[in-house]
Amino acid sequence: MAASAADVAKISSFSLALPLRAEKMPSLSLPKPANKLLFRHNISLTVPLSVGSPPQNVSMVLDTGSELSWLLCNSSSAAAVTSFDPNRSFTYSPVACSSPTCRDSGRDLPMPPMCDASSQTPGAHCHVYLSYADASTADGALATDQFHVGSSPPLPTVFGCVGSAYSSSDGDNDAAGLLGMNRGSLSFVTQSGIRRFSYCIPDHDASGVLLLGDAQPPFPLPLNYTPLIEISLPLPYFDRVAYSVQLEGISVAGTLLPIPKSVLVPDHTGAGQTMVDSGCQFTFLLGPAYDALTAEFSRQTKGALVPLGEPDFVFEGAFDLCYRVPAERSAPPPGLPAVVLLLRGGAEVAVAGERLLYRAPGEARGADAVWCFTFGNSDLVPLSAYVIGHHHQQNVWVEYDLENARVGLAPARCDQASQLLGLASP
């Protein structure tokens, strides 16, 4: 059973601060499906919580671009990953095919839940299959159990109890699943009744902050807000439950790129929306905007950066502007031109310094390493949208204000905020 009105009332007025970390994620040691894209994300944001009765501690990826939360359940194929054991929780309950939760939960999911056509018995369980733009997939049973977030009251939550998953990422983290935080009917935000949350993503290996409900930042912040964009009509390529904002322009070291406004707004199919997505590592632009940005960045960095000079090299399937940097350097050269994403209402996302380039793991050219521009081409993935990923949200306070349908942004020291709130790792 999903949360009752009383449950939501208890949690929607709470004030809670949680630690947030940017960490490498595991491949889950599962075979790679033959039809998967090369594109992958290898960094994710994780937040700790517990699930079940008695509570089992888990670490979940914070994803504002996804709806349904899910947990790996007794996953024998992911020995290095902490999984949730539903058999140890007396409050765990699989969702039946005959329940309204199963019938109605497909409104916002990319694929509606499924039931075994050969088994129409009352005990048949609802099944979900999830897929993501980075080629990751997960499938399992739709279920309910108690989610315990910090000191808040336990909240009965509908989630996916996933028996098998494929992640396109690399690493060695112990995240057990994903916490869906978009505006869909099954997201944790909607089920908990949270009307505001915010986070501050750290750079390097530091602790960040996730604030839920009425919790306040530890210092004053001059937030600039941009309104959420709504389209009432269902369009094939417009995600109505995403945190969609309006990109007004892009500048490089103060030079506004000559991008037609028509390229930056959704077209008649919904393609071309701009989404703020904590589950996506990098930022992606549609082809015309991407071409304009890379041309201007290349022009302004001529002589300061050495192009890779390999037309066929594309990092992670979407990043084809790459450079040779001496391998002994731990960061790209200083003084690179800042890229600013200009949003409606005066809010902006400024990308400068180390966040402009990303070192491609395992790539070496003699005494040089390969570093790639951190803006990708949506057309290569393919995506039909602009996506502002969490790499470009580092040291930016990001507030999702659902009550007023807006997103707020302000520069911030995330490690300092974590320390002031007592959330920094020892």
SULMOKA-V378920 format. One record per pair of residues at least 6 apart in sequence whose ideal C-beta (glycine too) atoms are under 6 Angstrom apart, sorted by the first residue. I is the first residue (numbers start at 1). J is the second residue. Records with the same first field share a line. If there is no record, write none. Layout:
I: J, J
This chain:
1: 144, 156
2: 158
3: 155, 156, 191
7: 155
8: 193
10: 153
11: 152, 155, 192
12: 193
14: 152, 213
15: 213, 214, 215
16: 150, 152, 212, 213, 215
17: 211, 215, 421
18: 47, 150, 210
19: 207, 423
20: 45, 47, 199, 208, 209, 210
21: 46
22: 43, 45
23: 46, 173
24: 42, 171, 173
25: 44, 169, 171, 173
26: 81, 171, 173
27: 167, 170
28: 78, 165, 167
30: 77, 166
36: 135
37: 135, 317
38: 317
39: 134, 316, 317, 318, 381
40: 134, 168, 169, 316
41: 134, 169, 281
42: 169, 170, 171
43: 281
44: 61
45: 62, 278, 390
46: 59, 61, 175
47: 60, 62, 210
48: 59
49: 149
50: 56, 57, 148
51: 58, 84, 145, 147
52: 89, 145
53: 89, 90, 91, 146
55: 148
56: 84
58: 84, 176
59: 174, 175
60: 177, 179
61: 175, 178
62: 179, 278
63: 178, 279
64: 181, 182, 243, 277, 278
65: 277, 279
66: 180, 279
67: 108, 180, 182, 184, 186, 187
68: 160, 180, 186
69: 159, 179, 180, 188
70: 138, 159, 160, 162, 177, 178
71: 84, 176, 177
72: 78, 83, 162, 176, 177
73: 84, 86, 161, 163
74: 83, 85
75: 83
81: 174
82: 174, 176
83: 176
84: 176
86: 92, 161
89: 145
91: 145, 146
92: 145
93: 144
94: 125, 141, 143
95: 101, 102, 126, 142, 143
97: 115, 124, 126
98: 122
102: 113, 126
105: 113, 186
106: 112, 113
107: 185
108: 184, 185, 241
111: 129
113: 126, 128, 142
114: 127
115: 124
116: 124
125: 141
126: 142
128: 142, 160
129: 139
130: 138
131: 137
133: 383
134: 168
135: 168
136: 167, 168
137: 166
138: 162, 165
140: 160, 161, 162, 163
141: 161
143: 161
144: 156, 158
146: 154
147: 155, 157
148: 154
155: 192
157: 191
158: 186
179: 188
180: 187, 188
181: 187, 188, 189
182: 241, 242
183: 241
184: 241
194: 212, 213
195: 402, 403
196: 401
197: 212, 400
198: 211, 399
199: 210, 398
200: 208, 209, 397, 412, 414, 417
201: 208, 390, 393, 394
202: 208, 414, 415
203: 394, 395
206: 415
207: 418, 423, 424, 425
208: 414, 418
209: 417, 418
218: 417, 420, 421
221: 397, 410
222: 410
223: 408, 410
224: 346, 347, 409
225: 345, 406, 408
226: 245, 343, 344, 345, 347, 407
227: 406
228: 405
229: 244, 246
231: 238
235: 269, 270
236: 269
237: 269, 270, 271, 384
238: 266, 270, 273
242: 275
243: 276
244: 273, 275
245: 274, 343, 407
246: 344
247: 264, 274, 386
248: 342, 344
249: 256, 342
250: 257, 293, 341
251: 340
252: 296, 297, 300, 337, 339
253: 300, 337
257: 292, 296
259: 289, 292
263: 288, 289
266: 272, 273
271: 384
273: 385
274: 386
275: 385, 387
276: 388, 407
277: 387
278: 390
280: 387, 389
281: 389, 391
282: 374, 376, 389, 391
283: 375, 388, 389, 392
284: 376, 378, 383, 387
285: 375, 386
286: 378
287: 379
290: 377
294: 321
300: 337
305: 323
306: 323, 324
307: 323
308: 322, 323, 324
314: 320
315: 360, 372
318: 376, 377, 380, 381
319: 372, 376
321: 373
322: 370, 372
323: 371
324: 365, 368
325: 369, 371
327: 367, 368, 369
331: 354
332: 357, 371
336: 356
338: 350, 352
339: 351
340: 348, 350
341: 349
342: 348
347: 409
349: 388, 392
351: 392
357: 371
358: 372, 374
359: 369, 371
360: 370, 372
363: 370
374: 391
395: 414
396: 409
397: 410, 412
398: 409
399: 408
400: 407
418: 424
